[in-house]
Amino acid sequence: MEPAPVDVVVIGAGQAGLSAAYHLQRRGFVPLPRASAADQTFLVVDANAEPGGAWQHRWASLRMATVNGIHELPGFAVPPADPAAASRDILPAYFADYEERYALDVLRPVHVKAVRRADDDPGGRLLVETDRGTWAARFVINATGTWTRPFWPRYPGQERFRGRQLHVGGYVSADEFRGKRVVIVGAGVSAVQLLDEISHVADTFWVTRREPEWVDEDFDIPARVAAIAGVEDRVRRGLAPGSVISVTGMHWTPWARAAEARGVLVRHPMFASIEEDGVRMPDGTFERADVILWATGFRPALDHLAPLRLRTPDGGFRVENGRSIDEPRLFLIGYGPSQSTVGANRAGRDAVRALVADPVAVAA
């Protein structure tokens, strides 16, 4: 079967993908299912069975009062919500209302297998191959985020541990660790938030590779914008994006201050190895553990782009202003500096602005 032609395919319907779809529609593009032959078209595909992006997979105890970095989608404010409500109940519903409000016709669940060039013509099409068919696009806006690629560091003896190991992506609630000893690994916002939460019902032991650099200023919108700017140079050079924390240091949050007030915000150096019943510290001492919780972040979910051969020897993609330097028909949003919710909205808008100014789009 011949690939179906479309002007733009947006891969992913999280914050960045929906922002791009909104701005495409404002520029006159029409969702493929309802387009006529004369229309410029776009199609949004998403791997999830339901709207909500990564928010639908967050742990149940993540409340609206403590969730980090909510930012409204363009043109439609987040509705008022009880601060005690679970974010995974409120925000997916908000995303669903947004899709319906703007008639974005997201196609789901669709698993993208590969994106490849149709031919050697630099002005030709990109083939988006999925389990629901193949589309031939003039442009691809990739907005797949990171949630599906949790990062698990490797340490000697990891396979010998007789307790439970889990990544923060699989965390449900502190109740499952009641009365246990939990080693929490990681220096990011999630690590500290879960340290505070779990320490109410369990004995916690917090380890990080580096001593956290605490910053007294609140991690507000200006601080997030500064963090975005700090990552831009890395992705322009094709380096792995790195984390926001590595650029900004650790900002004090309400849960960090609560943990400090209760005396549980005590950082230890990273263990040297893992044994059957715990971890061996660099100084040779042993720390017993029933659970190891890896709050070690996520990596960009970009394996489907492998046929384009864009990954550099340093492990990243060369991207400037959300656009691949080495494949201008491809935009990567929700990647590097646009990983935050603030950056994702801006990246969706800027990708569409650049796309419509491209001679390929104008010629179409």
C-alpha positions in Angstrom: 0.0 0.0 0.0 1.3 3.5 -0.9 2.1 5.8 2.1 -0.6 8.3 2.7 0.6 11.9 1.9 0.4 14.5 4.7 2.2 17.8 5.1 3.1 17.4 8.8 3.1 14.5 11.1 3.4 15.3 14.9 4.6 12.3 16.9 3.4 12.5 20.5 0.4 14.3 22.1 2.0 15.5 25.3 2.5 19.2 26.0 4.9 19.8 23.1 2.9 17.9 20.6 -0.4 19.5 21.4 1.2 22.9 21.3 2.5 22.2 17.8 -0.9 21.0 16.7 -2.6 24.1 18.1 -0.2 26.4 16.2 -0.5 24.3 13.0 -4.3 24.7 13.1 -3.9 28.5 13.7 -1.8 28.7 10.6 -4.5 27.1 8.5 -3.4 23.4 8.5 -6.3 21.0 8.8 -6.3 17.6 10.7 -5.9 14.9 8.0 -9.2 13.1 8.8 -11.3 16.1 8.0 -9.2 17.8 5.2 -10.2 18.4 1.6 -7.8 18.0 -1.3 -6.9 21.7 -1.3 -6.0 21.9 2.4 -2.6 21.8 4.0 -2.8 18.9 6.4 -1.4 17.6 9.7 -1.7 14.4 11.7 -1.0 13.9 15.4 -0.2 10.3 16.4 0.2 9.2 20.0 1.3 5.9 21.6 -1.0 6.2 24.6 -4.5 4.8 24.5 -5.8 7.9 26.3 -5.0 11.6 26.3 -2.7 13.1 28.9 0.8 12.4 27.9 3.1 11.4 30.7 0.8 12.9 33.3 -1.5 9.8 33.2 1.4 7.6 34.3 2.5 9.7 37.3 2.3 8.3 40.8 -1.1 8.7 42.6 0.3 10.7 45.4 1.6 13.5 43.1 -0.9 16.2 44.0 -1.7 19.4 42.2 -0.2 21.4 45.1 3.2 19.7 44.7 3.4 18.8 41.0 6.5 20.5 39.5 6.1 22.7 36.4 2.5 22.7 35.3 2.1 25.1 32.4 -1.1 25.7 30.6 -1.5 24.6 27.0 -1.8 27.5 24.5 -5.2 29.2 24.3 -6.8 27.2 27.2 -6.0 27.6 30.9 -5.7 24.8 33.3 -9.1 24.6 35.1 -9.2 25.4 38.8 -8.5 22.2 40.8 -8.4 21.2 44.4 -4.7 21.4 45.5 -5.1 17.9 47.1 -6.3 16.3 43.9 -4.1 13.8 42.1 -2.4 15.4 39.1 -2.9 12.2 37.1 -6.7 12.7 37.5 -6.8 16.4 36.7 -4.3 16.9 33.9 -5.1 14.1 31.6 -8.7 15.3 31.7 -7.5 18.8 30.8 -5.5 17.4 27.9 -8.6 15.4 26.7 -10.7 18.6 26.9 -8.0 20.5 24.9 -8.0 17.9 22.1 -11.7 18.0 21.8 -12.0 21.8 22.1 -9.6 22.3 19.2 -10.7 19.2 17.2 -7.1 18.0 16.9 -8.2 14.5 15.9 -5.3 12.7 17.6 -4.9 9.2 16.3 -4.2 6.6 19.1 -2.8 4.3 20.0 -0.2 4.5 17.3 3.3 3.1 17.8 5.9 4.7 15.5 8.4 2.1 14.3 10.7 4.2 12.2 11.1 7.6 10.5 13.2 7.4 7.3 13.8 9.4 4.1 11.7 8.4 1.2 14.6 9.0 -1.2 17.8 11.1 -1.6 15.9 14.3 -2.4 16.6 16.7 0.4 13.3 18.4 -0.4 11.5 15.1 -0.5 9.3 13.4 2.1 10.0 11.6 5.3 8.2 8.2 5.8 6.6 7.7 9.2 6.2 4.0 9.6 3.8 2.8 12.3 1.7 -0.1 13.4 -1.3 1.7 11.8 0.2 2.4 8.4 2.8 4.7 6.8 2.5 8.4 6.1 4.7 10.4 3.7 5.3 13.8 5.4 6.9 17.0 4.2 7.9 17.6 7.8 7.9 15.6 11.0 7.6 17.3 14.4 8.9 14.8 17.0 7.4 15.3 20.5 7.9 11.9 22.1 9.4 13.2 25.4 11.2 10.9 27.8 8.8 9.0 30.0 9.0 5.7 28.1 12.8 5.6 28.5 13.7 5.4 32.2 17.4 5.5 32.9 18.8 2.7 35.0 22.4 3.1 36.0 24.5 -0.1 36.2 26.4 -0.9 39.4 28.4 -4.0 40.4 26.2 -6.7 42.0 22.9 -5.2 40.9 21.5 -8.5 39.8 22.3 -10.1 43.2 20.0 -7.8 45.2 17.3 -9.9 46.9 15.0 -6.9 47.7 13.0 -4.8 45.3 14.4 -2.4 42.7 12.2 0.0 40.8 12.6 3.2 38.8 10.6 6.3 39.8 8.6 5.7 36.6 7.1 2.7 38.3 6.4 4.3 41.6 2.9 4.2 43.0 2.8 5.4 46.6 4.8 5.3 49.8 2.4 2.9 51.4 4.0 -0.1 49.6 7.3 0.6 51.4 5.8 1.0 54.9 8.2 -0.3 57.6 11.0 -1.0 55.1 14.4 0.5 54.5 14.5 2.3 51.2 17.7 3.5 49.5 16.7 6.5 47.2 19.2 7.2 44.4 19.3 10.5 42.6 19.6 14.3 43.0 16.7 15.6 41.0 13.3 17.0 42.0 11.6 13.6 42.0 14.2 12.1 44.3 13.8 14.8 46.9 10.0 14.8 46.6 9.8 11.0 47.1 12.4 11.1 49.9 10.1 13.5 51.8 7.0 11.3 51.0 8.5 7.9 51.8 10.3 9.0 54.9 7.0 9.4 56.7 6.4 5.6 56.6 9.9 4.1 56.0 13.5 4.4 57.0 15.2 6.2 54.1 18.8 6.5 53.0 19.5 9.1 50.2 22.5 8.8 47.9 23.7 10.9 45.0 26.8 10.9 42.8 27.6 14.5 43.5 26.9 16.8 46.5 23.8 18.8 45.6 24.3 22.5 45.1 21.4 24.1 46.8 20.1 27.4 45.4 18.2 29.7 47.8 15.9 31.2 45.1 12.6 29.5 44.3 12.5 27.4 41.2 10.0 29.8 39.6 9.2 30.5 35.9 12.3 32.8 35.4 14.5 30.1 36.9 13.1 27.5 34.6 13.6 29.8 31.6 17.2 30.3 32.6 17.6 26.5 32.8 16.3 26.1 29.3 18.9 28.6 28.0 21.6 26.6 29.8 20.9 23.5 27.8 20.7 25.1 24.4 24.4 25.1 23.7 24.7 21.4 24.5 22.1 20.3 22.0 23.4 22.7 19.3 26.8 20.9 19.5 25.2 17.4 19.5 25.9 16.6 23.1 23.4 14.6 25.2 21.1 17.3 26.7 21.9 16.7 30.3 19.5 17.6 33.1 18.1 20.9 34.2 19.6 20.2 37.7 23.1 20.0 36.3 22.7 23.6 35.0 20.7 25.2 37.8 21.6 23.3 40.9 18.9 22.2 43.4 16.3 24.8 44.1 14.5 24.7 47.4 11.0 23.3 47.1 8.3 23.0 49.7 9.0 19.2 50.0 12.8 19.8 50.2 12.2 22.2 53.1 9.8 19.8 54.8 12.3 17.0 54.5 15.0 19.2 55.9 12.8 20.3 58.8 12.2 16.6 59.8 15.9 15.8 59.6 15.6 13.3 56.7 17.3 15.5 54.0 20.6 13.8 54.6 22.7 13.1 51.5 25.2 10.3 51.4 27.8 9.5 48.7 26.9 7.0 46.0 27.4 3.4 47.0 30.2 1.5 45.3 28.3 -1.8 44.8 25.1 -3.7 45.5 24.9 -6.9 47.6 22.2 -9.4 48.4 20.7 -7.4 51.3 21.9 -3.8 50.8 24.6 -1.6 49.4 28.4 -1.3 50.1 29.5 2.3 50.6 32.8 3.7 49.3 34.4 3.6 52.7 33.6 -0.1 53.0 30.6 0.2 55.4 27.4 -1.7 54.6 23.9 -0.2 54.5 21.0 -2.6 54.7 18.2 -2.1 52.2 14.8 -3.7 51.4 14.2 -1.5 48.4 16.4 0.5 46.0 14.4 3.3 44.3 16.2 4.7 41.2 15.2 8.3 40.8 17.7 8.7 38.0 15.8 10.4 35.3 14.8 9.5 31.8 16.4 9.7 28.3 14.8 11.0 25.1 12.6 8.4 23.4 14.1 8.7 19.9 15.0 5.2 18.8 12.5 5.4 15.9 14.7 8.1 14.4 17.6 5.8 14.0 17.2 5.3 10.2 17.9 9.0 9.8 21.4 8.5 11.2 21.5 11.8 13.1 22.9 10.7 16.4 26.4 12.1 17.0 29.3 10.3 18.5 28.6 12.2 21.7 25.2 10.6 22.0 23.0 13.5 21.1 21.2 15.2 18.1 22.4 18.5 16.7 19.4 20.8 17.2 19.0 24.5 17.0 15.8 26.3 17.9 14.0 23.0 18.0 15.1 22.0 14.5 17.5 19.3 13.4 20.6 20.9 12.0 21.4 17.8 9.9 17.8 17.0 8.8 15.8 20.3 8.4 12.6 18.4 7.7 12.7 17.2 11.3 11.9 19.2 14.4 12.7 17.8 17.9 10.5 19.5 20.6 10.3 18.4 24.1 14.0 17.6 23.7 16.9 19.4 25.4 16.0 23.0 26.2 12.3 22.4 25.5 12.0 19.5 27.9 10.2 21.6 30.5 6.5 22.5 30.1 7.4 26.2 29.5 9.9 25.2 26.9 7.6 22.7 25.2 4.9 25.3 24.6 7.4 27.7 23.1 9.0 25.0 21.0 5.7 24.0 19.5 5.0 27.5 18.5 8.5 28.1 17.1 8.6 24.9 15.1 5.4 25.8 13.3 6.6 29.3 12.7 9.8 28.0 11.1 8.0 25.3 9.2 5.5 27.6 7.5 8.4 29.9 6.5 10.3 27.1 4.8 10.3 27.2 1.0 9.2 23.5 0.9 6.0 24.4 2.8 5.4 27.6 0.8 5.8 25.6 -2.5 3.3 23.1 -1.3 
